[in-house]
Amino acid sequence: MPSCALRWSLGYPVAFLAHLHMRTGDAAYLDGAERILGFVARCHDDVRNTIIAHKIMWGASLVGSLAGQARVLMHPVRSIVRWNRR
């Protein structure tokens, strides 16, 4: 079983918190989503470098667009592109 077998599911709360922020405007939701993504960034590379990482990328794309931070998106996106070129 890959080391990221369960960590991909972290994308769900990231996306949920991003949607809560969109609906309410409460920055605490966006901060929570960013904290989860910070944890994901410290996980083993497999959490970003496998085909099942799409949930994390989905959440990161929402947070990145809301926070106006391209850097939130670029590391995970580059990891996926490198993995797909193997």
PDB file of N, CA, C and O in Angstrom:
ATOM      1  N   MET A   1       0.852  -1.182   0.000  1.00  0.00           N
ATOM      2  CA  MET A   1       0.000   0.000   0.000  1.00  0.00           C
ATOM      3  C   MET A   1       0.896   1.244   0.000  1.00  0.00           C
ATOM      4  O   MET A   1       1.821   1.333   0.808  1.00  0.00           O
ATOM      5  N   PRO A   2       0.635   2.202  -0.894  1.00  0.00           N
ATOM      6  CA  PRO A   2       1.454   3.413  -0.931  1.00  0.00           C
ATOM      7  C   PRO A   2       1.358   4.193   0.381  1.00  0.00           C
ATOM      8  O   PRO A   2       0.351   4.131   1.086  1.00  0.00           O
ATOM      9  N   SER A   3       2.418   4.918   0.686  1.00  0.00           N
ATOM     10  CA  SER A   3       2.435   5.666   1.945  1.00  0.00           C
ATOM     11  C   SER A   3       1.380   6.763   1.986  1.00  0.00           C
ATOM     12  O   SER A   3       1.047   7.245   3.068  1.00  0.00           O
ATOM     13  N   CYS A   4       0.851   7.165   0.850  1.00  0.00           N
ATOM     14  CA  CYS A   4      -0.148   8.237   0.826  1.00  0.00           C
ATOM     15  C   CYS A   4      -1.572   7.694   0.795  1.00  0.00           C
ATOM     16  O   CYS A   4      -2.516   8.438   0.531  1.00  0.00           O
ATOM     17  N   ALA A   5      -1.727   6.416   1.061  1.00  0.00           N
ATOM     18  CA  ALA A   5      -3.017   5.766   0.898  1.00  0.00           C
ATOM     19  C   ALA A   5      -4.168   6.500   1.584  1.00  0.00           C
ATOM     20  O   ALA A   5      -5.271   6.545   1.040  1.00  0.00           O
ATOM     21  N   LEU A   6      -3.940   7.065   2.742  1.00  0.00           N
ATOM     22  CA  LEU A   6      -5.021   7.757   3.436  1.00  0.00           C
ATOM     23  C   LEU A   6      -4.860   9.275   3.417  1.00  0.00           C
ATOM     24  O   LEU A   6      -5.829  10.006   3.619  1.00  0.00           O
ATOM     25  N   ARG A   7      -3.657   9.743   3.180  1.00  0.00           N
ATOM     26  CA  ARG A   7      -3.428  11.186   3.239  1.00  0.00           C
ATOM     27  C   ARG A   7      -4.106  11.954   2.111  1.00  0.00           C
ATOM     28  O   ARG A   7      -4.364  13.149   2.258  1.00  0.00           O
ATOM     29  N   TRP A   8      -4.397  11.313   1.008  1.00  0.00           N
ATOM     30  CA  TRP A   8      -5.075  11.998  -0.098  1.00  0.00           C
ATOM     31  C   TRP A   8      -6.394  12.590   0.361  1.00  0.00           C
ATOM     32  O   TRP A   8      -6.859  13.592  -0.181  1.00  0.00           O
ATOM     33  N   SER A   9      -7.001  11.956   1.376  1.00  0.00           N
ATOM     34  CA  SER A   9      -8.306  12.413   1.852  1.00  0.00           C
ATOM     35  C   SER A   9      -8.234  13.774   2.536  1.00  0.00           C
ATOM     36  O   SER A   9      -9.274  14.376   2.803  1.00  0.00           O
ATOM     37  N   LEU A  10      -7.038  14.269   2.824  1.00  0.00           N
ATOM     38  CA  LEU A  10      -6.899  15.606   3.394  1.00  0.00           C
ATOM     39  C   LEU A  10      -7.395  16.683   2.431  1.00  0.00           C
ATOM     40  O   LEU A  10      -7.681  17.805   2.849  1.00  0.00           O
ATOM     41  N   GLY A  11      -7.496  16.351   1.167  1.00  0.00           N
ATOM     42  CA  GLY A  11      -8.024  17.305   0.195  1.00  0.00           C
ATOM     43  C   GLY A  11      -9.477  17.664   0.448  1.00  0.00           C
ATOM     44  O   GLY A  11      -9.903  18.777   0.140  1.00  0.00           O
ATOM     45  N   TYR A  12     -10.244  16.735   1.007  1.00  0.00           N
ATOM     46  CA  TYR A  12     -11.658  17.014   1.284  1.00  0.00           C
ATOM     47  C   TYR A  12     -11.853  18.133   2.296  1.00  0.00           C
ATOM     48  O   TYR A  12     -12.595  19.073   2.012  1.00  0.00           O
ATOM     49  N   PRO A  13     -11.213  18.073   3.482  1.00  0.00           N
ATOM     50  CA  PRO A  13     -11.405  19.191   4.412  1.00  0.00           C
ATOM     51  C   PRO A  13     -10.828  20.497   3.893  1.00  0.00           C
ATOM     52  O   PRO A  13     -11.351  21.567   4.206  1.00  0.00           O
ATOM     53  N   VAL A  14      -9.753  20.433   3.101  1.00  0.00           N
ATOM     54  CA  VAL A  14      -9.195  21.660   2.517  1.00  0.00           C
ATOM     55  C   VAL A  14     -10.237  22.309   1.618  1.00  0.00           C
ATOM     56  O   VAL A  14     -10.488  23.510   1.720  1.00  0.00           O
ATOM     57  N   ALA A  15     -10.838  21.525   0.746  1.00  0.00           N
ATOM     58  CA  ALA A  15     -11.848  22.061  -0.172  1.00  0.00           C
ATOM     59  C   ALA A  15     -13.088  22.528   0.596  1.00  0.00           C
ATOM     60  O   ALA A  15     -13.659  23.571   0.276  1.00  0.00           O
ATOM     61  N   PHE A  16     -13.500  21.770   1.591  1.00  0.00           N
ATOM     62  CA  PHE A  16     -14.668  22.145   2.388  1.00  0.00           C
ATOM     63  C   PHE A  16     -14.446  23.481   3.088  1.00  0.00           C
ATOM     64  O   PHE A  16     -15.321  24.347   3.073  1.00  0.00           O
ATOM     65  N   LEU A  17     -13.267  23.650   3.705  1.00  0.00           N
ATOM     66  CA  LEU A  17     -12.956  24.909   4.376  1.00  0.00           C
ATOM     67  C   LEU A  17     -12.884  26.067   3.373  1.00  0.00           C
ATOM     68  O   LEU A  17     -13.297  27.185   3.685  1.00  0.00           O
ATOM     69  N   ALA A  18     -12.366  25.803   2.185  1.00  0.00           N
ATOM     70  CA  ALA A  18     -12.322  26.846   1.152  1.00  0.00           C
ATOM     71  C   ALA A  18     -13.742  27.268   0.765  1.00  0.00           C
ATOM     72  O   ALA A  18     -14.019  28.455   0.597  1.00  0.00           O
ATOM     73  N   HIS A  19     -14.627  26.297   0.627  1.00  0.00           N
ATOM     74  CA  HIS A  19     -16.014  26.620   0.289  1.00  0.00           C
ATOM     75  C   HIS A  19     -16.721  27.360   1.431  1.00  0.00           C
ATOM     76  O   HIS A  19     -17.526  28.260   1.187  1.00  0.00           O
ATOM     77  N   LEU A  20     -16.418  26.980   2.665  1.00  0.00           N
ATOM     78  CA  LEU A  20     -16.988  27.718   3.795  1.00  0.00           C
ATOM     79  C   LEU A  20     -16.518  29.173   3.781  1.00  0.00           C
ATOM     80  O   LEU A  20     -17.289  30.090   4.062  1.00  0.00           O
ATOM     81  N   HIS A  21     -15.244  29.365   3.451  1.00  0.00           N
ATOM     82  CA  HIS A  21     -14.729  30.735   3.356  1.00  0.00           C
ATOM     83  C   HIS A  21     -15.442  31.508   2.244  1.00  0.00           C
ATOM     84  O   HIS A  21     -15.797  32.673   2.423  1.00  0.00           O
ATOM     85  N   MET A  22     -15.648  30.863   1.107  1.00  0.00           N
ATOM     86  CA  MET A  22     -16.341  31.521  -0.010  1.00  0.00           C
ATOM     87  C   MET A  22     -17.749  31.935   0.402  1.00  0.00           C
ATOM     88  O   MET A  22     -18.222  33.009   0.031  1.00  0.00           O
ATOM     89  N   ARG A  23     -18.406  31.087   1.159  1.00  0.00           N
ATOM     90  CA  ARG A  23     -19.798  31.344   1.545  1.00  0.00           C
ATOM     91  C   ARG A  23     -19.921  32.396   2.655  1.00  0.00           C
ATOM     92  O   ARG A  23     -20.833  33.223   2.640  1.00  0.00           O
ATOM     93  N   THR A  24     -18.988  32.353   3.620  1.00  0.00           N
ATOM     94  CA  THR A  24     -19.114  33.221   4.792  1.00  0.00           C
ATOM     95  C   THR A  24     -18.171  34.420   4.788  1.00  0.00           C
ATOM     96  O   THR A  24     -18.454  35.435   5.424  1.00  0.00           O
ATOM     97  N   GLY A  25     -17.058  34.306   4.078  1.00  0.00           N
ATOM     98  CA  GLY A  25     -16.045  35.353   4.109  1.00  0.00           C
ATOM     99  C   GLY A  25     -15.172  35.313   5.352  1.00  0.00           C
ATOM    100  O   GLY A  25     -14.330  36.190   5.544  1.00  0.00           O
ATOM    101  N   ASP A  26     -15.361  34.312   6.193  1.00  0.00           N
ATOM    102  CA  ASP A  26     -14.602  34.181   7.434  1.00  0.00           C
ATOM    103  C   ASP A  26     -13.188  33.668   7.121  1.00  0.00           C
ATOM    104  O   ASP A  26     -13.019  32.562   6.608  1.00  0.00           O
ATOM    105  N   ALA A  27     -12.194  34.474   7.433  1.00  0.00           N
ATOM    106  CA  ALA A  27     -10.800  34.133   7.139  1.00  0.00           C
ATOM    107  C   ALA A  27     -10.317  32.917   7.929  1.00  0.00           C
ATOM    108  O   ALA A  27      -9.352  32.268   7.525  1.00  0.00           O
ATOM    109  N   ALA A  28     -10.962  32.602   9.033  1.00  0.00           N
ATOM    110  CA  ALA A  28     -10.541  31.447   9.837  1.00  0.00           C
ATOM    111  C   ALA A  28     -10.634  30.148   9.039  1.00  0.00           C
ATOM    112  O   ALA A  28      -9.813  29.249   9.222  1.00  0.00           O
ATOM    113  N   TYR A  29     -11.623  30.043   8.158  1.00  0.00           N
ATOM    114  CA  TYR A  29     -11.752  28.844   7.331  1.00  0.00           C
ATOM    115  C   TYR A  29     -10.590  28.720   6.354  1.00  0.00           C
ATOM    116  O   TYR A  29     -10.039  27.634   6.169  1.00  0.00           O
ATOM    117  N   LEU A  30     -10.226  29.820   5.738  1.00  0.00           N
ATOM    118  CA  LEU A  30      -9.100  29.814   4.798  1.00  0.00           C
ATOM    119  C   LEU A  30      -7.799  29.518   5.541  1.00  0.00           C
ATOM    120  O   LEU A  30      -6.951  28.780   5.039  1.00  0.00           O
ATOM    121  N   ASP A  31      -7.640  30.085   6.723  1.00  0.00           N
ATOM    122  CA  ASP A  31      -6.448  29.804   7.531  1.00  0.00           C
ATOM    123  C   ASP A  31      -6.358  28.321   7.868  1.00  0.00           C
ATOM    124  O   ASP A  31      -5.276  27.735   7.817  1.00  0.00           O
ATOM    125  N   GLY A  32      -7.477  27.720   8.208  1.00  0.00           N
ATOM    126  CA  GLY A  32      -7.497  26.290   8.513  1.00  0.00           C
ATOM    127  C   GLY A  32      -7.089  25.449   7.312  1.00  0.00           C
ATOM    128  O   GLY A  32      -6.326  24.492   7.443  1.00  0.00           O
ATOM    129  N   ALA A  33      -7.599  25.810   6.148  1.00  0.00           N
ATOM    130  CA  ALA A  33      -7.243  25.090   4.924  1.00  0.00           C
ATOM    131  C   ALA A  33      -5.752  25.223   4.636  1.00  0.00           C
ATOM    132  O   ALA A  33      -5.104  24.257   4.233  1.00  0.00           O
ATOM    133  N   GLU A  34      -5.211  26.417   4.842  1.00  0.00           N
ATOM    134  CA  GLU A  34      -3.779  26.630   4.608  1.00  0.00           C
ATOM    135  C   GLU A  34      -2.931  25.833   5.599  1.00  0.00           C
ATOM    136  O   GLU A  34      -1.855  25.353   5.245  1.00  0.00           O
ATOM    137  N   ARG A  35      -3.402  25.693   6.818  1.00  0.00           N
ATOM    138  CA  ARG A  35      -2.664  24.901   7.807  1.00  0.00           C
ATOM    139  C   ARG A  35      -2.631  23.428   7.407  1.00  0.00           C
ATOM    140  O   ARG A  35      -1.607  22.764   7.562  1.00  0.00           O
ATOM    141  N   ILE A  36      -3.738  22.922   6.898  1.00  0.00           N
ATOM    142  CA  ILE A  36      -3.757  21.525   6.440  1.00  0.00           C
ATOM    143  C   ILE A  36      -2.797  21.359   5.273  1.00  0.00           C
ATOM    144  O   ILE A  36      -2.054  20.379   5.220  1.00  0.00           O
ATOM    145  N   LEU A  37      -2.801  22.303   4.337  1.00  0.00           N
ATOM    146  CA  LEU A  37      -1.878  22.215   3.201  1.00  0.00           C
ATOM    147  C   LEU A  37      -0.429  22.313   3.665  1.00  0.00           C
ATOM    148  O   LEU A  37       0.456  21.695   3.073  1.00  0.00           O
ATOM    149  N   GLY A  38      -0.183  23.080   4.714  1.00  0.00           N
ATOM    150  CA  GLY A  38       1.162  23.131   5.282  1.00  0.00           C
ATOM    151  C   GLY A  38       1.598  21.777   5.818  1.00  0.00           C
ATOM    152  O   GLY A  38       2.752  21.378   5.660  1.00  0.00           O
ATOM    153  N   PHE A  39       0.661  21.069   6.456  1.00  0.00           N
ATOM    154  CA  PHE A  39       0.949  19.715   6.928  1.00  0.00           C
ATOM    155  C   PHE A  39       1.240  18.798   5.746  1.00  0.00           C
ATOM    156  O   PHE A  39       2.198  18.025   5.776  1.00  0.00           O
ATOM    157  N   VAL A  40       0.417  18.882   4.711  1.00  0.00           N
ATOM    158  CA  VAL A  40       0.609  18.044   3.523  1.00  0.00           C
ATOM    159  C   VAL A  40       1.985  18.299   2.912  1.00  0.00           C
ATOM    160  O   VAL A  40       2.641  17.365   2.452  1.00  0.00           O
ATOM    161  N   ALA A  41       2.423  19.552   2.906  1.00  0.00           N
ATOM    162  CA  ALA A  41       3.731  19.887   2.332  1.00  0.00           C
ATOM    163  C   ALA A  41       4.869  19.218   3.101  1.00  0.00           C
ATOM    164  O   ALA A  41       5.941  18.981   2.545  1.00  0.00           O
ATOM    165  N   ARG A  42       4.636  18.916   4.372  1.00  0.00           N
ATOM    166  CA  ARG A  42       5.679  18.273   5.179  1.00  0.00           C
ATOM    167  C   ARG A  42       5.594  16.747   5.134  1.00  0.00           C
ATOM    168  O   ARG A  42       6.462  16.065   5.679  1.00  0.00           O
ATOM    169  N   CYS A  43       4.566  16.211   4.495  1.00  0.00           N
ATOM    170  CA  CYS A  43       4.415  14.756   4.399  1.00  0.00           C
ATOM    171  C   CYS A  43       5.404  14.185   3.379  1.00  0.00           C
ATOM    172  O   CYS A  43       6.091  14.920   2.669  1.00  0.00           O
ATOM    173  N   HIS A  44       5.451  12.883   3.334  1.00  0.00           N
ATOM    174  CA  HIS A  44       6.281  12.194   2.349  1.00  0.00           C
ATOM    175  C   HIS A  44       5.880  12.648   0.945  1.00  0.00           C
ATOM    176  O   HIS A  44       4.709  12.940   0.700  1.00  0.00           O
ATOM    177  N   ASP A  45       6.837  12.709   0.031  1.00  0.00           N
ATOM    178  CA  ASP A  45       6.561  13.169  -1.337  1.00  0.00           C
ATOM    179  C   ASP A  45       5.453  12.388  -2.026  1.00  0.00           C
ATOM    180  O   ASP A  45       4.799  12.913  -2.927  1.00  0.00           O
ATOM    181  N   ASP A  46       5.232  11.150  -1.621  1.00  0.00           N
ATOM    182  CA  ASP A  46       4.183  10.351  -2.252  1.00  0.00           C
ATOM    183  C   ASP A  46       2.806  10.987  -2.144  1.00  0.00           C
ATOM    184  O   ASP A  46       1.935  10.729  -2.975  1.00  0.00           O
ATOM    185  N   VAL A  47       2.603  11.814  -1.130  1.00  0.00           N
ATOM    186  CA  VAL A  47       1.291  12.436  -0.955  1.00  0.00           C
ATOM    187  C   VAL A  47       0.992  13.415  -2.094  1.00  0.00           C
ATOM    188  O   VAL A  47      -0.166  13.749  -2.345  1.00  0.00           O
ATOM    189  N   ARG A  48       2.031  13.866  -2.772  1.00  0.00           N
ATOM    190  CA  ARG A  48       1.849  14.785  -3.896  1.00  0.00           C
ATOM    191  C   ARG A  48       2.218  14.160  -5.236  1.00  0.00           C
ATOM    192  O   ARG A  48       1.888  14.716  -6.283  1.00  0.00           O
ATOM    193  N   ASN A  49       2.889  13.027  -5.224  1.00  0.00           N
ATOM    194  CA  ASN A  49       3.467  12.464  -6.444  1.00  0.00           C
ATOM    195  C   ASN A  49       2.790  11.202  -6.936  1.00  0.00           C
ATOM    196  O   ASN A  49       3.418  10.392  -7.617  1.00  0.00           O
ATOM    197  N   THR A  50       1.542  11.022  -6.610  1.00  0.00           N
ATOM    198  CA  THR A  50       0.826   9.842  -7.092  1.00  0.00           C
ATOM    199  C   THR A  50      -0.485  10.279  -7.742  1.00  0.00           C
ATOM    200  O   THR A  50      -0.955  11.401  -7.556  1.00  0.00           O
ATOM    201  N   ILE A  51      -1.033   9.387  -8.480  1.00  0.00           N
ATOM    202  CA  ILE A  51      -2.261   9.694  -9.204  1.00  0.00           C
ATOM    203  C   ILE A  51      -3.420  10.000  -8.252  1.00  0.00           C
ATOM    204  O   ILE A  51      -4.345  10.719  -8.629  1.00  0.00           O
ATOM    205  N   ILE A  52      -3.390   9.473  -7.038  1.00  0.00           N
ATOM    206  CA  ILE A  52      -4.502   9.718  -6.109  1.00  0.00           C
ATOM    207  C   ILE A  52      -4.353  11.028  -5.348  1.00  0.00           C
ATOM    208  O   ILE A  52      -5.137  11.304  -4.440  1.00  0.00           O
ATOM    209  N   ALA A  53      -3.372  11.831  -5.699  1.00  0.00           N
ATOM    210  CA  ALA A  53      -3.178  13.125  -5.044  1.00  0.00           C
ATOM    211  C   ALA A  53      -4.123  14.194  -5.588  1.00  0.00           C
ATOM    212  O   ALA A  53      -4.043  15.350  -5.173  1.00  0.00           O
ATOM    213  N   HIS A  54      -4.998  13.836  -6.490  1.00  0.00           N
ATOM    214  CA  HIS A  54      -5.856  14.835  -7.125  1.00  0.00           C
ATOM    215  C   HIS A  54      -6.777  15.556  -6.138  1.00  0.00           C
ATOM    216  O   HIS A  54      -7.130  16.712  -6.374  1.00  0.00           O
ATOM    217  N   LYS A  55      -7.168  14.921  -5.064  1.00  0.00           N
ATOM    218  CA  LYS A  55      -8.017  15.595  -4.071  1.00  0.00           C
ATOM    219  C   LYS A  55      -7.244  16.721  -3.385  1.00  0.00           C
ATOM    220  O   LYS A  55      -7.798  17.789  -3.126  1.00  0.00           O
ATOM    221  N   ILE A  56      -5.980  16.484  -3.095  1.00  0.00           N
ATOM    222  CA  ILE A  56      -5.146  17.523  -2.491  1.00  0.00           C
ATOM    223  C   ILE A  56      -4.940  18.667  -3.480  1.00  0.00           C
ATOM    224  O   ILE A  56      -4.975  19.836  -3.096  1.00  0.00           O
ATOM    225  N   MET A  57      -4.728  18.336  -4.739  1.00  0.00           N
ATOM    226  CA  MET A  57      -4.535  19.378  -5.758  1.00  0.00           C
ATOM    227  C   MET A  57      -5.812  20.206  -5.922  1.00  0.00           C
ATOM    228  O   MET A  57      -5.753  21.422  -6.106  1.00  0.00           O
ATOM    229  N   TRP A  58      -6.954  19.542  -5.855  1.00  0.00           N
ATOM    230  CA  TRP A  58      -8.246  20.233  -5.947  1.00  0.00           C
ATOM    231  C   TRP A  58      -8.374  21.235  -4.810  1.00  0.00           C
ATOM    232  O   TRP A  58      -8.694  22.401  -5.042  1.00  0.00           O
ATOM    233  N   GLY A  59      -8.128  20.793  -3.594  1.00  0.00           N
ATOM    234  CA  GLY A  59      -8.197  21.699  -2.451  1.00  0.00           C
ATOM    235  C   GLY A  59      -7.182  22.827  -2.552  1.00  0.00           C
ATOM    236  O   GLY A  59      -7.499  23.980  -2.260  1.00  0.00           O
ATOM    237  N   ALA A  60      -5.959  22.498  -2.967  1.00  0.00           N
ATOM    238  CA  ALA A  60      -4.911  23.517  -3.103  1.00  0.00           C
ATOM    239  C   ALA A  60      -5.276  24.548  -4.165  1.00  0.00           C
ATOM    240  O   ALA A  60      -4.956  25.728  -4.022  1.00  0.00           O
ATOM    241  N   SER A  61      -5.940  24.111  -5.224  1.00  0.00           N
ATOM    242  CA  SER A  61      -6.322  25.059  -6.276  1.00  0.00           C
ATOM    243  C   SER A  61      -7.372  26.044  -5.764  1.00  0.00           C
ATOM    244  O   SER A  61      -7.340  27.226  -6.107  1.00  0.00           O
ATOM    245  N   LEU A  62      -8.300  25.556  -4.945  1.00  0.00           N
ATOM    246  CA  LEU A  62      -9.303  26.452  -4.368  1.00  0.00           C
ATOM    247  C   LEU A  62      -8.653  27.464  -3.423  1.00  0.00           C
ATOM    248  O   LEU A  62      -8.929  28.662  -3.497  1.00  0.00           O
ATOM    249  N   VAL A  63      -7.797  26.973  -2.545  1.00  0.00           N
ATOM    250  CA  VAL A  63      -7.137  27.851  -1.582  1.00  0.00           C
ATOM    251  C   VAL A  63      -6.242  28.849  -2.304  1.00  0.00           C
ATOM    252  O   VAL A  63      -6.233  30.033  -1.970  1.00  0.00           O
ATOM    253  N   GLY A  64      -5.500  28.381  -3.279  1.00  0.00           N
ATOM    254  CA  GLY A  64      -4.611  29.270  -4.029  1.00  0.00           C
ATOM    255  C   GLY A  64      -5.361  30.374  -4.743  1.00  0.00           C
ATOM    256  O   GLY A  64      -4.908  31.518  -4.775  1.00  0.00           O
ATOM    257  N   SER A  65      -6.503  30.037  -5.314  1.00  0.00           N
ATOM    258  CA  SER A  65      -7.271  31.063  -6.020  1.00  0.00           C
ATOM    259  C   SER A  65      -7.910  32.049  -5.047  1.00  0.00           C
ATOM    260  O   SER A  65      -8.020  33.235  -5.356  1.00  0.00           O
ATOM    261  N   LEU A  66      -8.332  31.575  -3.884  1.00  0.00           N
ATOM    262  CA  LEU A  66      -8.947  32.462  -2.899  1.00  0.00           C
ATOM    263  C   LEU A  66      -7.912  33.346  -2.210  1.00  0.00           C
ATOM    264  O   LEU A  66      -8.162  34.522  -1.947  1.00  0.00           O
ATOM    265  N   ALA A  67      -6.762  32.775  -1.924  1.00  0.00           N
ATOM    266  CA  ALA A  67      -5.726  33.517  -1.201  1.00  0.00           C
ATOM    267  C   ALA A  67      -4.872  34.353  -2.151  1.00  0.00           C
ATOM    268  O   ALA A  67      -4.080  35.185  -1.708  1.00  0.00           O
ATOM    269  N   GLY A  68      -5.033  34.131  -3.463  1.00  0.00           N
ATOM    270  CA  GLY A  68      -4.217  34.853  -4.430  1.00  0.00           C
ATOM    271  C   GLY A  68      -2.755  34.466  -4.333  1.00  0.00           C
ATOM    272  O   GLY A  68      -1.865  35.281  -4.574  1.00  0.00           O
ATOM    273  N   GLN A  69      -2.518  33.221  -3.980  1.00  0.00           N
ATOM    274  CA  GLN A  69      -1.152  32.759  -3.783  1.00  0.00           C
ATOM    275  C   GLN A  69      -0.824  31.653  -4.771  1.00  0.00           C
ATOM    276  O   GLN A  69      -1.186  30.494  -4.570  1.00  0.00           O
ATOM    277  N   ALA A  70      -0.147  32.023  -5.822  1.00  0.00           N
ATOM    278  CA  ALA A  70       0.248  31.015  -6.801  1.00  0.00           C
ATOM    279  C   ALA A  70       1.185  29.993  -6.176  1.00  0.00           C
ATOM    280  O   ALA A  70       1.225  28.844  -6.616  1.00  0.00           O
ATOM    281  N   ARG A  71       1.942  30.395  -5.151  1.00  0.00           N
ATOM    282  CA  ARG A  71       2.894  29.462  -4.533  1.00  0.00           C
ATOM    283  C   ARG A  71       2.180  28.280  -3.884  1.00  0.00           C
ATOM    284  O   ARG A  71       2.754  27.195  -3.785  1.00  0.00           O
ATOM    285  N   VAL A  72       0.953  28.471  -3.444  1.00  0.00           N
ATOM    286  CA  VAL A  72       0.182  27.369  -2.856  1.00  0.00           C
ATOM    287  C   VAL A  72      -0.010  26.282  -3.903  1.00  0.00           C
ATOM    288  O   VAL A  72      -0.029  25.095  -3.580  1.00  0.00           O
ATOM    289  N   LEU A  73      -0.150  26.689  -5.139  1.00  0.00           N
ATOM    290  CA  LEU A  73      -0.425  25.749  -6.222  1.00  0.00           C
ATOM    291  C   LEU A  73       0.821  25.154  -6.852  1.00  0.00           C
ATOM    292  O   LEU A  73       0.820  23.981  -7.227  1.00  0.00           O
ATOM    293  N   MET A  74       1.887  25.940  -6.977  1.00  0.00           N
ATOM    294  CA  MET A  74       2.990  25.535  -7.840  1.00  0.00           C
ATOM    295  C   MET A  74       3.748  24.308  -7.348  1.00  0.00           C
ATOM    296  O   MET A  74       4.085  23.451  -8.165  1.00  0.00           O
ATOM    297  N   HIS A  75       4.028  24.183  -6.074  1.00  0.00           N
ATOM    298  CA  HIS A  75       4.774  23.012  -5.612  1.00  0.00           C
ATOM    299  C   HIS A  75       4.003  21.714  -5.879  1.00  0.00           C
ATOM    300  O   HIS A  75       4.570  20.780  -6.447  1.00  0.00           O
ATOM    301  N   PRO A  76       2.739  21.630  -5.489  1.00  0.00           N
ATOM    302  CA  PRO A  76       2.002  20.391  -5.786  1.00  0.00           C
ATOM    303  C   PRO A  76       1.859  20.127  -7.282  1.00  0.00           C
ATOM    304  O   PRO A  76       1.958  18.981  -7.719  1.00  0.00           O
ATOM    305  N   VAL A  77       1.628  21.164  -8.062  1.00  0.00           N
ATOM    306  CA  VAL A  77       1.455  20.980  -9.505  1.00  0.00           C
ATOM    307  C   VAL A  77       2.753  20.480 -10.132  1.00  0.00           C
ATOM    308  O   VAL A  77       2.728  19.563 -10.952  1.00  0.00           O
ATOM    309  N   ARG A  78       3.877  21.068  -9.758  1.00  0.00           N
ATOM    310  CA  ARG A  78       5.173  20.607 -10.299  1.00  0.00           C
ATOM    311  C   ARG A  78       5.434  19.157  -9.916  1.00  0.00           C
ATOM    312  O   ARG A  78       5.957  18.389 -10.722  1.00  0.00           O
ATOM    313  N   SER A  79       5.078  18.779  -8.702  1.00  0.00           N
ATOM    314  CA  SER A  79       5.273  17.399  -8.266  1.00  0.00           C
ATOM    315  C   SER A  79       4.470  16.434  -9.128  1.00  0.00           C
ATOM    316  O   SER A  79       4.986  15.394  -9.537  1.00  0.00           O
ATOM    317  N   ILE A  80       3.223  16.763  -9.407  1.00  0.00           N
ATOM    318  CA  ILE A  80       2.375  15.901 -10.238  1.00  0.00           C
ATOM    319  C   ILE A  80       2.935  15.800 -11.656  1.00  0.00           C
ATOM    320  O   ILE A  80       2.977  14.712 -12.230  1.00  0.00           O
ATOM    321  N   VAL A  81       3.359  16.919 -12.217  1.00  0.00           N
ATOM    322  CA  VAL A  81       3.903  16.909 -13.581  1.00  0.00           C
ATOM    323  C   VAL A  81       5.146  16.043 -13.645  1.00  0.00           C
ATOM    324  O   VAL A  81       5.296  15.254 -14.579  1.00  0.00           O
ATOM    325  N   ARG A  82       6.039  16.170 -12.677  1.00  0.00           N
ATOM    326  CA  ARG A  82       7.259  15.342 -12.653  1.00  0.00           C
ATOM    327  C   ARG A  82       6.889  13.878 -12.530  1.00  0.00           C
ATOM    328  O   ARG A  82       7.489  13.040 -13.203  1.00  0.00           O
ATOM    329  N   TRP A  83       5.915  13.541 -11.687  1.00  0.00           N
ATOM    330  CA  TRP A  83       5.534  12.149 -11.508  1.00  0.00           C
ATOM    331  C   TRP A  83       4.972  11.572 -12.797  1.00  0.00           C
ATOM    332  O   TRP A  83       5.274  10.432 -13.151  1.00  0.00           O
ATOM    333  N   ASN A  84       4.160  12.345 -13.499  1.00  0.00           N
ATOM    334  CA  ASN A  84       3.533  11.866 -14.734  1.00  0.00           C
ATOM    335  C   ASN A  84       4.530  11.692 -15.868  1.00  0.00           C
ATOM    336  O   ASN A  84       4.253  10.958 -16.816  1.00  0.00           O
ATOM    337  N   ARG A  85       5.679  12.345 -15.796  1.00  0.00           N
ATOM    338  CA  ARG A  85       6.690  12.220 -16.855  1.00  0.00           C
ATOM    339  C   ARG A  85       7.594  11.022 -16.665  1.00  0.00           C
ATOM    340  O   ARG A  85       8.438  10.754 -17.521  1.00  0.00           O
ATOM    341  N   ARG A  86       7.445  10.293 -15.570  1.00  0.00           N
ATOM    342  CA  ARG A  86       8.317   9.137 -15.338  1.00  0.00           C
ATOM    343  C   ARG A  86       8.049   8.048 -16.323  1.00  0.00           C
ATOM    344  O   ARG A  86       8.693   7.000 -16.274  1.00  0.00           O
TER     345      ARG A  86
END
